């Protein structure tokens, strides 16, 4: 058995491509992945933060904030997904009036 640790997430295929990152505390950013390390610290270029609704912090608003070049600390990263090839779908467990089924 080798002493080298391997990560479950192979981010090499996402370098220089668009990614969406969800962070603890509810923040969500998108940008171009420029680098990463074994602790999941991420460097994003042309980053954009999606702001939350004031009255419902679980919903994203249409407002965005340009951040530019940022570092996302690995301990705060909850999810990394590509922006290409993904789309938002309607919640199949939510009824038309907004109540849970």
N, C-alpha and C positions, 0 to 999 in steps of 0.2 A: 504494500500500500504506500503510495507516495504521500509526502507531506504537503503537497500543493493543493490548495483549496480551489474548487471549481464552482463558479456561480451557476445557479439554476437559470438565471436570465442572461441570455447572450445578446448584449446590446450592440455588438460590433456591426450587426446587419442594419442598425438604425442610424449609424453615424452619417452625418450630412443629409439626413432625411428629417421630415417633420414628425414630431412626437407630441403627444398630449400627456401631461404629468399632473396627477392629483396628489396634493400634499395634505398632511395632517392639519387640522384646523379649518379645512374646507376650501383652501385656495386651489385654483386650477389654472395652469398655464400651458400654452403651446409654444413651440419654437423649433428651431433646427438643432438637433443634437450634435454638439461639436466634440464632446469628450465625456468620459466617465472613469470611475475607478472601482476597485473591488468593494468599497464601502457604499457604493451606489450614489456617490456624489456625482451630480450631473452638471455639465456646462451646456447651456442653451443660448443660442444666438437668435436675434430678432424675436425675443420672447414677448408674448402678449398674455396679460392676466385677465381672466374673465371675472368680473365683479358679481357679487351675490345681491339678491333682492333684499331691501331693508326690512320689509315685513315678513319675509319667509327666507331665512338663511340657507334653506336646502335647495332653493331655485337659483339658477344663474340668470342674471339680467342681460340685457342687450349691451350694457356698457362694458367697455374694455379699457385696459390701460397698457400703453406701450412701455416695456421694461428694457428692451435692448439685450445686451449680453449679461447673463445672470448665472449664478451657481446655486443649484438646489442641493441642500444638505441631504445626504443619504438617509439620515435618521428620520427625516420628514417626508420622504417619498413613500407613497402608498401604492401608486399605480403608474405604469409607463405603458403607453399604447401608441401605435403609429397613427398618424392623422390620415394617411392614404389608405383606402380600403375599409374604412369604418364609417358608419353612419348611425345617427340616433334614431331609435324606433319608438313607437308608442308603447306605453306600459300595458301589457296584456292583462295585468291583474287589477287595473284601475278602470272603473266604470266611467261613462261619458261625463257624468256630473262632477267627477273628481273624487268620489268616495271609493274606498278600497272594496274590492269584491270579496 
